[in-house]
Amino acid sequence: MATPSNQIHMTEDKRSNNESMVDSVRILSDITRRDIEKSYNLDTIRGTEAFYSSRYGWTLRKTID
C-alpha cells in the first residue's frame, strides 16, 4: 500500500504529465495553424484568418475588427 507522501507525489506527477501534454498539444496546434496559413498564403488575403474549432476543424473566416 502506498504511503500518503507517495500518493501526493504520484498525484503531482500525474498533474505535471497532464500539464505537459496540454502544452505539447498547444504547441502542435500552433505549428499546424502556421503551416496551414502558409500553404494558403493568407498573408496576401486581407480580411481572413484560419480558425480551428473542434467541431468543424480548420476553416477560413473573416476577421472581426
mmCIF file of the N, C-alpha and C atoms, coordinates in Angstrom:
data_MODEL
# 
_entry.id   MODEL 
# 
loop_
_atom_site.group_PDB 
_atom_site.id 
_atom_site.type_symbol 
_atom_site.label_atom_id 
_atom_site.label_alt_id 
_atom_site.label_comp_id 
_atom_site.label_asym_id 
_atom_site.label_entity_id 
_atom_site.label_seq_id 
_atom_site.pdbx_PDB_ins_code 
_atom_site.Cartn_x 
_atom_site.Cartn_y 
_atom_site.Cartn_z 
_atom_site.occupancy 
_atom_site.B_iso_or_equiv 
_atom_site.pdbx_formal_charge 
_atom_site.auth_seq_id 
_atom_site.auth_comp_id 
_atom_site.auth_asym_id 
_atom_site.auth_atom_id 
_atom_site.pdbx_PDB_model_num 
ATOM 1   N N  . MET A 1 1  ? 0.842   -1.177 0.000   1.00 0.00 ? 1  MET A N  1 
ATOM 2   C CA . MET A 1 1  ? 0.000   0.000  0.000   1.00 0.00 ? 1  MET A CA 1 
ATOM 3   C C  . MET A 1 1  ? 0.885   1.236  0.000   1.00 0.00 ? 1  MET A C  1 
ATOM 4   N N  . ALA A 1 2  ? 0.494   2.254  -0.735  1.00 0.00 ? 2  ALA A N  1 
ATOM 5   C CA . ALA A 1 2  ? 1.296   3.480  -0.851  1.00 0.00 ? 2  ALA A CA 1 
ATOM 6   C C  . ALA A 1 2  ? 1.099   4.344  0.386   1.00 0.00 ? 2  ALA A C  1 
ATOM 7   N N  . THR A 1 3  ? 2.186   4.946  0.804   1.00 0.00 ? 3  THR A N  1 
ATOM 8   C CA . THR A 1 3  ? 2.104   5.861  1.939   1.00 0.00 ? 3  THR A CA 1 
ATOM 9   C C  . THR A 1 3  ? 1.526   7.191  1.465   1.00 0.00 ? 3  THR A C  1 
ATOM 10  N N  . PRO A 1 4  ? 0.996   7.993  2.376   1.00 0.00 ? 4  PRO A N  1 
ATOM 11  C CA . PRO A 1 4  ? 0.413   9.280  1.966   1.00 0.00 ? 4  PRO A CA 1 
ATOM 12  C C  . PRO A 1 4  ? 1.381   10.170 1.196   1.00 0.00 ? 4  PRO A C  1 
ATOM 13  N N  . SER A 1 5  ? 2.663   10.180 1.568   1.00 0.00 ? 5  SER A N  1 
ATOM 14  C CA . SER A 1 5  ? 3.624   11.017 0.840   1.00 0.00 ? 5  SER A CA 1 
ATOM 15  C C  . SER A 1 5  ? 3.826   10.499 -0.581  1.00 0.00 ? 5  SER A C  1 
ATOM 16  N N  . ASN A 1 6  ? 3.787   9.162  -0.758  1.00 0.00 ? 6  ASN A N  1 
ATOM 17  C CA . ASN A 1 6  ? 3.897   8.596  -2.100  1.00 0.00 ? 6  ASN A CA 1 
ATOM 18  C C  . ASN A 1 6  ? 2.668   8.933  -2.932  1.00 0.00 ? 6  ASN A C  1 
ATOM 19  N N  . GLN A 1 7  ? 1.497   8.929  -2.316  1.00 0.00 ? 7  GLN A N  1 
ATOM 20  C CA . GLN A 1 7  ? 0.269   9.268  -3.045  1.00 0.00 ? 7  GLN A CA 1 
ATOM 21  C C  . GLN A 1 7  ? 0.306   10.718 -3.509  1.00 0.00 ? 7  GLN A C  1 
ATOM 22  N N  . ILE A 1 8  ? 0.792   11.612 -2.664  1.00 0.00 ? 8  ILE A N  1 
ATOM 23  C CA . ILE A 1 8  ? 0.900   13.021 -3.042  1.00 0.00 ? 8  ILE A CA 1 
ATOM 24  C C  . ILE A 1 8  ? 1.871   13.171 -4.200  1.00 0.00 ? 8  ILE A C  1 
ATOM 25  N N  . HIS A 1 9  ? 2.984   12.444 -4.120  1.00 0.00 ? 9  HIS A N  1 
ATOM 26  C CA . HIS A 1 9  ? 3.987   12.516 -5.178  1.00 0.00 ? 9  HIS A CA 1 
ATOM 27  C C  . HIS A 1 9  ? 3.420   11.994 -6.493  1.00 0.00 ? 9  HIS A C  1 
ATOM 28  N N  . MET A 1 10 ? 2.637   10.899 -6.430  1.00 0.00 ? 10 MET A N  1 
ATOM 29  C CA . MET A 1 10 ? 2.042   10.338 -7.642  1.00 0.00 ? 10 MET A CA 1 
ATOM 30  C C  . MET A 1 10 ? 1.036   11.304 -8.252  1.00 0.00 ? 10 MET A C  1 
ATOM 31  N N  . THR A 1 11 ? 0.221   11.971 -7.440  1.00 0.00 ? 11 THR A N  1 
ATOM 32  C CA . THR A 1 11 ? -0.751  12.913 -7.991  1.00 0.00 ? 11 THR A CA 1 
ATOM 33  C C  . THR A 1 11 ? -0.054  14.124 -8.586  1.00 0.00 ? 11 THR A C  1 
ATOM 34  N N  . GLU A 1 12 ? 1.065   14.554 -7.987  1.00 0.00 ? 12 GLU A N  1 
ATOM 35  C CA . GLU A 1 12 ? 1.840   15.653 -8.565  1.00 0.00 ? 12 GLU A CA 1 
ATOM 36  C C  . GLU A 1 12 ? 2.431   15.246 -9.904  1.00 0.00 ? 12 GLU A C  1 
ATOM 37  N N  . ASP A 1 13 ? 2.895   13.991 -10.016 1.00 0.00 ? 13 ASP A N  1 
ATOM 38  C CA . ASP A 1 13 ? 3.425   13.500 -11.285 1.00 0.00 ? 13 ASP A CA 1 
ATOM 39  C C  . ASP A 1 13 ? 2.341   13.473 -12.347 1.00 0.00 ? 13 ASP A C  1 
ATOM 40  N N  . LYS A 1 14 ? 1.146   13.014 -11.988 1.00 0.00 ? 14 LYS A N  1 
ATOM 41  C CA . LYS A 1 14 ? 0.039   12.973 -12.944 1.00 0.00 ? 14 LYS A CA 1 
ATOM 42  C C  . LYS A 1 14 ? -0.325  14.381 -13.397 1.00 0.00 ? 14 LYS A C  1 
ATOM 43  N N  . ARG A 1 15 ? -0.351  15.319 -12.462 1.00 0.00 ? 15 ARG A N  1 
ATOM 44  C CA . ARG A 1 15 ? -0.689  16.700 -12.790 1.00 0.00 ? 15 ARG A CA 1 
ATOM 45  C C  . ARG A 1 15 ? 0.362   17.292 -13.727 1.00 0.00 ? 15 ARG A C  1 
ATOM 46  N N  . SER A 1 16 ? 1.643   17.064 -13.444 1.00 0.00 ? 16 SER A N  1 
ATOM 47  C CA . SER A 1 16 ? 2.697   17.611 -14.302 1.00 0.00 ? 16 SER A CA 1 
ATOM 48  C C  . SER A 1 16 ? 2.671   16.951 -15.675 1.00 0.00 ? 16 SER A C  1 
ATOM 49  N N  . ASN A 1 17 ? 2.368   15.654 -15.743 1.00 0.00 ? 17 ASN A N  1 
ATOM 50  C CA . ASN A 1 17 ? 2.243   14.974 -17.028 1.00 0.00 ? 17 ASN A CA 1 
ATOM 51  C C  . ASN A 1 17 ? 1.073   15.540 -17.823 1.00 0.00 ? 17 ASN A C  1 
ATOM 52  N N  . ASN A 1 18 ? -0.040  15.807 -17.152 1.00 0.00 ? 18 ASN A N  1 
ATOM 53  C CA . ASN A 1 18 ? -1.208  16.358 -17.824 1.00 0.00 ? 18 ASN A CA 1 
ATOM 54  C C  . ASN A 1 18 ? -0.911  17.758 -18.354 1.00 0.00 ? 18 ASN A C  1 
ATOM 55  N N  . GLU A 1 19 ? -0.227  18.579 -17.537 1.00 0.00 ? 19 GLU A N  1 
ATOM 56  C CA . GLU A 1 19 ? 0.129   19.930 -17.973 1.00 0.00 ? 19 GLU A CA 1 
ATOM 57  C C  . GLU A 1 19 ? 1.090   19.897 -19.148 1.00 0.00 ? 19 GLU A C  1 
ATOM 58  N N  . SER A 1 20 ? 2.055   18.975 -19.127 1.00 0.00 ? 20 SER A N  1 
ATOM 59  C CA . SER A 1 20 ? 2.996   18.894 -20.245 1.00 0.00 ? 20 SER A CA 1 
ATOM 60  C C  . SER A 1 20 ? 2.295   18.391 -21.500 1.00 0.00 ? 20 SER A C  1 
ATOM 61  N N  . MET A 1 21 ? 1.296   17.538 -21.351 1.00 0.00 ? 21 MET A N  1 
ATOM 62  C CA . MET A 1 21 ? 0.524   17.064 -22.503 1.00 0.00 ? 21 MET A CA 1 
ATOM 63  C C  . MET A 1 21 ? -0.266  18.221 -23.110 1.00 0.00 ? 21 MET A C  1 
ATOM 64  N N  . VAL A 1 22 ? -0.875  19.038 -22.272 1.00 0.00 ? 22 VAL A N  1 
ATOM 65  C CA . VAL A 1 22 ? -1.627  20.197 -22.754 1.00 0.00 ? 22 VAL A CA 1 
ATOM 66  C C  . VAL A 1 22 ? -0.691  21.161 -23.473 1.00 0.00 ? 22 VAL A C  1 
ATOM 67  N N  . ASP A 1 23 ? 0.481   21.396 -22.913 1.00 0.00 ? 23 ASP A N  1 
ATOM 68  C CA . ASP A 1 23 ? 1.456   22.277 -23.553 1.00 0.00 ? 23 ASP A CA 1 
ATOM 69  C C  . ASP A 1 23 ? 1.895   21.713 -24.904 1.00 0.00 ? 23 ASP A C  1 
ATOM 70  N N  . SER A 1 24 ? 2.104   20.417 -24.976 1.00 0.00 ? 24 SER A N  1 
ATOM 71  C CA . SER A 1 24 ? 2.515   19.788 -26.233 1.00 0.00 ? 24 SER A CA 1 
ATOM 72  C C  . SER A 1 24 ? 1.436   19.931 -27.300 1.00 0.00 ? 24 SER A C  1 
ATOM 73  N N  . VAL A 1 25 ? 0.200   19.705 -26.923 1.00 0.00 ? 25 VAL A N  1 
ATOM 74  C CA . VAL A 1 25 ? -0.908  19.834 -27.870 1.00 0.00 ? 25 VAL A CA 1 
ATOM 75  C C  . VAL A 1 25 ? -1.035  21.274 -28.337 1.00 0.00 ? 25 VAL A C  1 
ATOM 76  N N  . ARG A 1 26 ? -0.874  22.218 -27.424 1.00 0.00 ? 26 ARG A N  1 
ATOM 77  C CA . ARG A 1 26 ? -0.965  23.642 -27.784 1.00 0.00 ? 26 ARG A CA 1 
ATOM 78  C C  . ARG A 1 26 ? 0.140   24.011 -28.775 1.00 0.00 ? 26 ARG A C  1 
ATOM 79  N N  . ILE A 1 27 ? 1.350   23.526 -28.555 1.00 0.00 ? 27 ILE A N  1 
ATOM 80  C CA . ILE A 1 27 ? 2.459   23.809 -29.464 1.00 0.00 ? 27 ILE A CA 1 
ATOM 81  C C  . ILE A 1 27 ? 2.193   23.196 -30.830 1.00 0.00 ? 27 ILE A C  1 
ATOM 82  N N  . LEU A 1 28 ? 1.736   21.950 -30.850 1.00 0.00 ? 28 LEU A N  1 
ATOM 83  C CA . LEU A 1 28 ? 1.450   21.294 -32.122 1.00 0.00 ? 28 LEU A CA 1 
ATOM 84  C C  . LEU A 1 28 ? 0.331   21.991 -32.885 1.00 0.00 ? 28 LEU A C  1 
ATOM 85  N N  . SER A 1 29 ? -0.692  22.457 -32.193 1.00 0.00 ? 29 SER A N  1 
ATOM 86  C CA . SER A 1 29 ? -1.784  23.146 -32.895 1.00 0.00 ? 29 SER A CA 1 
ATOM 87  C C  . SER A 1 29 ? -1.314  24.485 -33.444 1.00 0.00 ? 29 SER A C  1 
ATOM 88  N N  . ASP A 1 30 ? -0.423  25.178 -32.725 1.00 0.00 ? 30 ASP A N  1 
ATOM 89  C CA . ASP A 1 30 ? 0.130   26.433 -33.243 1.00 0.00 ? 30 ASP A CA 1 
ATOM 90  C C  . ASP A 1 30 ? 0.971   26.188 -34.490 1.00 0.00 ? 30 ASP A C  1 
ATOM 91  N N  . ILE A 1 31 ? 1.780   25.147 -34.468 1.00 0.00 ? 31 ILE A N  1 
ATOM 92  C CA . ILE A 1 31 ? 2.604   24.813 -35.632 1.00 0.00 ? 31 ILE A CA 1 
ATOM 93  C C  . ILE A 1 31 ? 1.715   24.453 -36.810 1.00 0.00 ? 31 ILE A C  1 
ATOM 94  N N  . THR A 1 32 ? 0.686   23.664 -36.579 1.00 0.00 ? 32 THR A N  1 
ATOM 95  C CA . THR A 1 32 ? -0.235  23.267 -37.642 1.00 0.00 ? 32 THR A CA 1 
ATOM 96  C C  . THR A 1 32 ? -0.950  24.476 -38.222 1.00 0.00 ? 32 THR A C  1 
ATOM 97  N N  . ARG A 1 33 ? -1.394  25.380 -37.352 1.00 0.00 ? 33 ARG A N  1 
ATOM 98  C CA . ARG A 1 33 ? -2.084  26.583 -37.819 1.00 0.00 ? 33 ARG A CA 1 
ATOM 99  C C  . ARG A 1 33 ? -1.164  27.408 -38.708 1.00 0.00 ? 33 ARG A C  1 
ATOM 100 N N  . ARG A 1 34 ? 0.087   27.593 -38.293 1.00 0.00 ? 34 ARG A N  1 
ATOM 101 C CA . ARG A 1 34 ? 1.033   28.370 -39.101 1.00 0.00 ? 34 ARG A CA 1 
ATOM 102 C C  . ARG A 1 34 ? 1.295   27.701 -40.438 1.00 0.00 ? 34 ARG A C  1 
ATOM 103 N N  . ASP A 1 35 ? 1.418   26.365 -40.446 1.00 0.00 ? 35 ASP A N  1 
ATOM 104 C CA . ASP A 1 35 ? 1.635   25.642 -41.700 1.00 0.00 ? 35 ASP A CA 1 
ATOM 105 C C  . ASP A 1 35 ? 0.453   25.808 -42.650 1.00 0.00 ? 35 ASP A C  1 
ATOM 106 N N  . ILE A 1 36 ? -0.752  25.728 -42.112 1.00 0.00 ? 36 ILE A N  1 
ATOM 107 C CA . ILE A 1 36 ? -1.944  25.896 -42.949 1.00 0.00 ? 36 ILE A CA 1 
ATOM 108 C C  . ILE A 1 36 ? -2.010  27.315 -43.498 1.00 0.00 ? 36 ILE A C  1 
ATOM 109 N N  . GLU A 1 37 ? -1.723  28.292 -42.657 1.00 0.00 ? 37 GLU A N  1 
ATOM 110 C CA . GLU A 1 37 ? -1.746  29.676 -43.121 1.00 0.00 ? 37 GLU A CA 1 
ATOM 111 C C  . GLU A 1 37 ? -0.710  29.901 -44.218 1.00 0.00 ? 37 GLU A C  1 
ATOM 112 N N  . LYS A 1 38 ? 0.465   29.296 -44.097 1.00 0.00 ? 38 LYS A N  1 
ATOM 113 C CA . LYS A 1 38 ? 1.483   29.431 -45.132 1.00 0.00 ? 38 LYS A CA 1 
ATOM 114 C C  . LYS A 1 38 ? 1.048   28.749 -46.422 1.00 0.00 ? 38 LYS A C  1 
ATOM 115 N N  . SER A 1 39 ? 0.442   27.571 -46.309 1.00 0.00 ? 39 SER A N  1 
ATOM 116 C CA . SER A 1 39 ? 0.057   26.832 -47.510 1.00 0.00 ? 39 SER A CA 1 
ATOM 117 C C  . SER A 1 39 ? -1.048  27.542 -48.291 1.00 0.00 ? 39 SER A C  1 
ATOM 118 N N  . TYR A 1 40 ? -1.898  28.292 -47.616 1.00 0.00 ? 40 TYR A N  1 
ATOM 119 C CA . TYR A 1 40 ? -2.940  29.045 -48.297 1.00 0.00 ? 40 TYR A CA 1 
ATOM 120 C C  . TYR A 1 40 ? -2.507  30.468 -48.615 1.00 0.00 ? 40 TYR A C  1 
ATOM 121 N N  . ASN A 1 41 ? -1.267  30.829 -48.241 1.00 0.00 ? 41 ASN A N  1 
ATOM 122 C CA . ASN A 1 41 ? -0.719  32.157 -48.478 1.00 0.00 ? 41 ASN A CA 1 
ATOM 123 C C  . ASN A 1 41 ? -1.683  33.223 -47.971 1.00 0.00 ? 41 ASN A C  1 
ATOM 124 N N  . LEU A 1 42 ? -2.052  33.113 -46.734 1.00 0.00 ? 42 LEU A N  1 
ATOM 125 C CA . LEU A 1 42 ? -3.046  34.005 -46.146 1.00 0.00 ? 42 LEU A CA 1 
ATOM 126 C C  . LEU A 1 42 ? -2.536  35.416 -45.926 1.00 0.00 ? 42 LEU A C  1 
ATOM 127 N N  . ASP A 1 43 ? -1.225  35.609 -46.047 1.00 0.00 ? 43 ASP A N  1 
ATOM 128 C CA . ASP A 1 43 ? -0.704  36.958 -45.883 1.00 0.00 ? 43 ASP A CA 1 
ATOM 129 C C  . ASP A 1 43 ? -1.202  37.884 -46.991 1.00 0.00 ? 43 ASP A C  1 
ATOM 130 N N  . THR A 1 44 ? -1.479  37.337 -48.162 1.00 0.00 ? 44 THR A N  1 
ATOM 131 C CA . THR A 1 44 ? -1.929  38.166 -49.278 1.00 0.00 ? 44 THR A CA 1 
ATOM 132 C C  . THR A 1 44 ? -3.441  38.350 -49.293 1.00 0.00 ? 44 THR A C  1 
ATOM 133 N N  . ILE A 1 45 ? -4.152  37.566 -48.524 1.00 0.00 ? 45 ILE A N  1 
ATOM 134 C CA . ILE A 1 45 ? -5.607  37.665 -48.468 1.00 0.00 ? 45 ILE A CA 1 
ATOM 135 C C  . ILE A 1 45 ? -5.971  38.521 -47.267 1.00 0.00 ? 45 ILE A C  1 
ATOM 136 N N  . ARG A 1 46 ? -6.519  39.682 -47.520 1.00 0.00 ? 46 ARG A N  1 
ATOM 137 C CA . ARG A 1 46 ? -6.861  40.581 -46.425 1.00 0.00 ? 46 ARG A CA 1 
ATOM 138 C C  . ARG A 1 46 ? -8.260  40.279 -45.923 1.00 0.00 ? 46 ARG A C  1 
ATOM 139 N N  . GLY A 1 47 ? -8.425  40.411 -44.618 1.00 0.00 ? 47 GLY A N  1 
ATOM 140 C CA . GLY A 1 47 ? -9.743  40.219 -44.029 1.00 0.00 ? 47 GLY A CA 1 
ATOM 141 C C  . GLY A 1 47 ? -10.111 38.777 -43.738 1.00 0.00 ? 47 GLY A C  1 
ATOM 142 N N  . THR A 1 48 ? -9.142  37.863 -43.810 1.00 0.00 ? 48 THR A N  1 
ATOM 143 C CA . THR A 1 48 ? -9.422  36.463 -43.492 1.00 0.00 ? 48 THR A CA 1 
ATOM 144 C C  . THR A 1 48 ? -8.395  35.944 -42.497 1.00 0.00 ? 48 THR A C  1 
ATOM 145 N N  . GLU A 1 49 ? -8.773  34.892 -41.805 1.00 0.00 ? 49 GLU A N  1 
ATOM 146 C CA . GLU A 1 49 ? -7.858  34.223 -40.888 1.00 0.00 ? 49 GLU A CA 1 
ATOM 147 C C  . GLU A 1 49 ? -8.228  32.753 -40.811 1.00 0.00 ? 49 GLU A C  1 
ATOM 148 N N  . ALA A 1 50 ? -7.244  31.919 -40.499 1.00 0.00 ? 50 ALA A N  1 
ATOM 149 C CA . ALA A 1 50 ? -7.508  30.495 -40.291 1.00 0.00 ? 50 ALA A CA 1 
ATOM 150 C C  . ALA A 1 50 ? -8.024  30.332 -38.868 1.00 0.00 ? 50 ALA A C  1 
ATOM 151 N N  . PHE A 1 51 ? -9.056  29.513 -38.733 1.00 0.00 ? 51 PHE A N  1 
ATOM 152 C CA . PHE A 1 51 ? -9.684  29.300 -37.438 1.00 0.00 ? 51 PHE A CA 1 
ATOM 153 C C  . PHE A 1 51 ? -9.918  27.811 -37.249 1.00 0.00 ? 51 PHE A C  1 
ATOM 154 N N  . TYR A 1 52 ? -9.608  27.300 -36.057 1.00 0.00 ? 52 TYR A N  1 
ATOM 155 C CA . TYR A 1 52 ? -9.822  25.887 -35.762 1.00 0.00 ? 52 TYR A CA 1 
ATOM 156 C C  . TYR A 1 52 ? -10.895 25.740 -34.707 1.00 0.00 ? 52 TYR A C  1 
ATOM 157 N N  . SER A 1 53 ? -11.871 24.898 -34.990 1.00 0.00 ? 53 SER A N  1 
ATOM 158 C CA . SER A 1 53 ? -12.853 24.535 -33.979 1.00 0.00 ? 53 SER A CA 1 
ATOM 159 C C  . SER A 1 53 ? -12.880 23.010 -33.891 1.00 0.00 ? 53 SER A C  1 
ATOM 160 N N  . SER A 1 54 ? -13.140 22.509 -32.714 1.00 0.00 ? 54 SER A N  1 
ATOM 161 C CA . SER A 1 54 ? -13.146 21.057 -32.531 1.00 0.00 ? 54 SER A CA 1 
ATOM 162 C C  . SER A 1 54 ? -14.304 20.408 -33.282 1.00 0.00 ? 54 SER A C  1 
ATOM 163 N N  . ARG A 1 55 ? -15.340 21.166 -33.543 1.00 0.00 ? 55 ARG A N  1 
ATOM 164 C CA . ARG A 1 55 ? -16.497 20.610 -34.232 1.00 0.00 ? 55 ARG A CA 1 
ATOM 165 C C  . ARG A 1 55 ? -16.316 20.559 -35.741 1.00 0.00 ? 55 ARG A C  1 
ATOM 166 N N  . TYR A 1 56 ? -15.754 21.641 -36.349 1.00 0.00 ? 56 TYR A N  1 
ATOM 167 C CA . TYR A 1 56 ? -15.662 21.734 -37.803 1.00 0.00 ? 56 TYR A CA 1 
ATOM 168 C C  . TYR A 1 56 ? -14.248 21.607 -38.352 1.00 0.00 ? 56 TYR A C  1 
ATOM 169 N N  . GLY A 1 57 ? -13.232 21.660 -37.492 1.00 0.00 ? 57 GLY A N  1 
ATOM 170 C CA . GLY A 1 57 ? -11.863 21.591 -37.975 1.00 0.00 ? 57 GLY A CA 1 
ATOM 171 C C  . GLY A 1 57 ? -11.380 22.953 -38.440 1.00 0.00 ? 57 GLY A C  1 
ATOM 172 N N  . TRP A 1 58 ? -10.450 22.968 -39.384 1.00 0.00 ? 58 TRP A N  1 
ATOM 173 C CA . TRP A 1 58 ? -9.876  24.224 -39.879 1.00 0.00 ? 58 TRP A CA 1 
ATOM 174 C C  . TRP A 1 58 ? -10.780 24.860 -40.912 1.00 0.00 ? 58 TRP A C  1 
ATOM 175 N N  . THR A 1 59 ? -11.022 26.126 -40.761 1.00 0.00 ? 59 THR A N  1 
ATOM 176 C CA . THR A 1 59 ? -11.818 26.889 -41.719 1.00 0.00 ? 59 THR A CA 1 
ATOM 177 C C  . THR A 1 59 ? -11.218 28.279 -41.874 1.00 0.00 ? 59 THR A C  1 
ATOM 178 N N  . LEU A 1 60 ? -11.594 28.946 -42.950 1.00 0.00 ? 60 LEU A N  1 
ATOM 179 C CA . LEU A 1 60 ? -11.230 30.341 -43.136 1.00 0.00 ? 60 LEU A CA 1 
ATOM 180 C C  . LEU A 1 60 ? -12.447 31.174 -42.736 1.00 0.00 ? 60 LEU A C  1 
ATOM 181 N N  . ARG A 1 61 ? -12.186 32.282 -42.087 1.00 0.00 ? 61 ARG A N  1 
ATOM 182 C CA . ARG A 1 61 ? -13.285 33.157 -41.699 1.00 0.00 ? 61 ARG A CA 1 
ATOM 183 C C  . ARG A 1 61 ? -12.836 34.605 -41.823 1.00 0.00 ? 61 ARG A C  1 
ATOM 184 N N  . LYS A 1 62 ? -13.799 35.486 -41.923 1.00 0.00 ? 62 LYS A N  1 
ATOM 185 C CA . LYS A 1 62 ? -13.485 36.912 -41.983 1.00 0.00 ? 62 LYS A CA 1 
ATOM 186 C C  . LYS A 1 62 ? -13.003 37.363 -40.609 1.00 0.00 ? 62 LYS A C  1 
ATOM 187 N N  . THR A 1 63 ? -12.053 38.277 -40.621 1.00 0.00 ? 63 THR A N  1 
ATOM 188 C CA . THR A 1 63 ? -11.568 38.805 -39.354 1.00 0.00 ? 63 THR A CA 1 
ATOM 189 C C  . THR A 1 63 ? -12.595 39.778 -38.795 1.00 0.00 ? 63 THR A C  1 
ATOM 190 N N  . ILE A 1 64 ? -12.678 39.793 -37.519 1.00 0.00 ? 64 ILE A N  1 
ATOM 191 C CA . ILE A 1 64 ? -13.609 40.677 -36.828 1.00 0.00 ? 64 ILE A CA 1 
ATOM 192 C C  . ILE A 1 64 ? -12.794 41.860 -36.303 1.00 0.00 ? 64 ILE A C  1 
ATOM 193 N N  . ASP A 1 65 ? -13.049 43.024 -36.865 1.00 0.00 ? 65 ASP A N  1 
ATOM 194 C CA . ASP A 1 65 ? -12.278 44.215 -36.472 1.00 0.00 ? 65 ASP A CA 1 
ATOM 195 C C  . ASP A 1 65 ? -13.025 45.046 -35.476 1.00 0.00 ? 65 ASP A C  1 
# 
